[in-house]
């Protein structure tokens, strides 16, 4: 009986050690050195591995000019982007949120040469949006990449929050990046 109790205790101890090692390994992928970045004008905050570079683009269309404010951090093979744009009210009223999401999803996939793997509903800071997961083809010197993006429409402002990282690290890094994104209202 004593040998059986010892064997059960050793098995329990071994399974606990394996679980702790797995937890520590997953925590090691989530980098605590990331810092919180807040855009007062953009009304958002997010955790990033470095300060982002800001760019601005304008696109004219029949419904008016759409200005994109893009915050990007490139770190090794990883790219993290927060892009927000104020959609003309007329465009939103005319096209509707689903069309806005579809257009943004199509533009992102075209820009990254991505292939959609999933597209599901999410909620961010109390606002409904969509989560797009996609794969990108390998390029010279880059491993296979996985993109994970959230598209959220708040009023007439569209946020596209996108992380593209090596496929092997995608789950931990995407979770750290996307789960940190918050919209101030």
C-alpha positions in Angstrom: 0.0 0.0 0.0 2.8 2.3 0.9 4.5 1.8 -2.6 1.2 2.7 -4.3 0.8 5.9 -2.2 4.4 6.8 -3.0 3.8 6.2 -6.7 0.6 8.3 -6.8 2.4 11.1 -4.9 5.3 11.0 -7.4 2.9 11.0 -10.3 1.0 14.0 -8.9 4.3 15.8 -8.2 5.5 15.1 -11.8 2.3 16.3 -13.4 2.4 19.5 -11.2 6.0 20.2 -12.2 5.1 19.7 -15.9 2.1 22.1 -15.6 4.3 24.7 -13.8 7.0 24.4 -16.5 4.3 24.9 -19.3 3.0 27.9 -17.5 6.4 29.4 -17.1 7.2 28.8 -20.8 4.0 30.5 -21.9 4.7 33.4 -19.6 8.2 33.7 -21.0 6.8 34.4 -24.5 4.7 37.3 -23.1 7.3 40.0 -22.7 6.9 42.1 -19.5 9.2 44.7 -20.9 6.5 46.1 -23.2 5.2 49.5 -22.3 1.8 51.1 -22.4 1.4 53.6 -25.3 -1.6 56.0 -25.1 -2.8 58.2 -27.9 -5.0 61.0 -26.5 -6.1 62.1 -30.0 -6.7 58.6 -31.1 -8.5 57.8 -27.8 -6.8 54.4 -27.3 -4.0 52.7 -25.3 -2.1 49.5 -26.1 1.0 47.6 -24.9 3.9 47.7 -27.4 7.6 46.5 -27.4 8.7 50.1 -28.3 7.4 53.5 -29.0 5.5 53.5 -32.3 6.3 55.5 -35.5 3.3 57.6 -36.5 2.3 58.1 -40.1 -0.8 59.7 -41.8 -2.4 58.9 -45.1 -5.4 60.4 -46.9 -7.6 58.7 -49.4 -10.2 60.6 -51.4 -13.5 58.8 -52.4 -16.9 59.8 -53.5 -18.1 59.9 -49.9 -15.2 62.2 -48.8 -11.7 62.1 -47.6 -10.7 59.4 -45.1 -7.5 60.1 -43.1 -5.7 57.2 -41.5 -3.5 57.7 -38.4 -1.1 54.7 -38.3 1.1 53.8 -35.3 3.6 51.1 -36.1 6.3 49.2 -34.2 8.6 46.8 -36.0 10.7 44.5 -33.7 12.7 41.8 -35.5 10.2 39.9 -37.6 7.2 41.3 -35.6 5.1 44.2 -36.7 2.4 45.7 -34.5 0.1 48.4 -35.9 -2.8 50.5 -34.6 -4.6 52.3 -37.4 -7.6 54.5 -36.8 -9.6 56.5 -39.3 -12.7 58.7 -39.0 -15.2 57.6 -41.6 -17.4 60.3 -43.0 -20.9 60.0 -41.4 -22.5 59.8 -44.9 -20.3 56.8 -45.8 -21.2 54.9 -42.7 -24.9 55.7 -43.1 -24.8 54.8 -46.8 -22.7 51.6 -46.6 -23.3 50.4 -43.1 -20.9 48.8 -40.5 -20.7 45.4 -42.2 -19.6 46.9 -45.5 -17.0 49.1 -43.6 -15.6 45.9 -41.9 -15.5 44.0 -45.2 -13.7 46.8 -47.0 -11.1 47.1 -44.1 -10.7 43.3 -44.0 -10.1 43.2 -47.8 -7.7 46.1 -47.7 -5.6 44.5 -44.9 -5.5 41.1 -46.6 -4.5 42.7 -49.9 -1.8 44.8 -48.3 -0.3 41.8 -46.5 -0.9 39.2 -49.2 -2.8 37.4 -46.4 -5.1 34.4 -46.5 -8.0 34.5 -44.0 -8.1 31.6 -41.5 -10.9 32.9 -39.3 -13.2 35.9 -39.0 -15.2 36.1 -35.8 -17.2 38.6 -33.7 -15.5 40.2 -30.7 -16.1 42.9 -28.1 -13.4 45.5 -27.3 -14.0 48.1 -24.5 -17.8 47.5 -24.8 -17.8 48.0 -28.6 -18.6 45.2 -31.1 -16.1 44.4 -33.7 -14.5 41.6 -35.7 -11.3 39.6 -35.3 -9.4 38.5 -38.4 -6.7 35.8 -38.2 -4.7 35.3 -41.4 -1.6 33.7 -42.7 1.0 35.4 -44.9 3.3 33.7 -47.3 7.0 33.3 -46.3 9.3 36.0 -47.8 13.1 36.1 -48.1 14.6 35.9 -44.6 11.2 35.8 -42.9 9.5 32.7 -41.5 5.8 31.9 -42.1 3.8 34.7 -40.5 0.5 34.8 -38.8 -1.6 38.0 -38.7 -4.1 38.7 -35.9 -6.2 41.8 -36.2 -9.2 43.4 -34.5 -11.5 45.8 -36.4 -13.7 47.9 -34.2 -16.1 50.7 -35.3 -16.9 53.2 -32.5 -19.2 55.8 -33.8 -17.6 56.9 -37.1 -14.1 55.9 -36.0 -12.7 52.6 -37.3 -9.8 51.0 -35.4 -7.7 48.3 -37.1 -5.3 46.8 -34.6 -3.0 44.3 -36.3 -0.1 42.1 -35.1 2.0 40.1 -37.6 4.5 37.7 -36.0 6.2 34.4 -36.8 3.5 31.6 -36.7 5.3 29.7 -33.9 4.9 32.7 -31.5 1.6 34.0 -32.8 -0.7 32.9 -30.0 1.3 34.4 -27.1 2.3 37.7 -28.8 -1.1 38.3 -30.4 -2.8 37.7 -27.1 -0.5 40.2 -25.3 -0.9 42.8 -28.0 -4.6 42.5 -28.8 -5.8 42.0 -25.2 -4.0 45.2 -24.1 -5.8 47.4 -26.7 -8.4 49.6 -25.0 -10.6 52.4 -26.3 -11.2 55.5 -24.1 -14.7 56.9 -24.5 
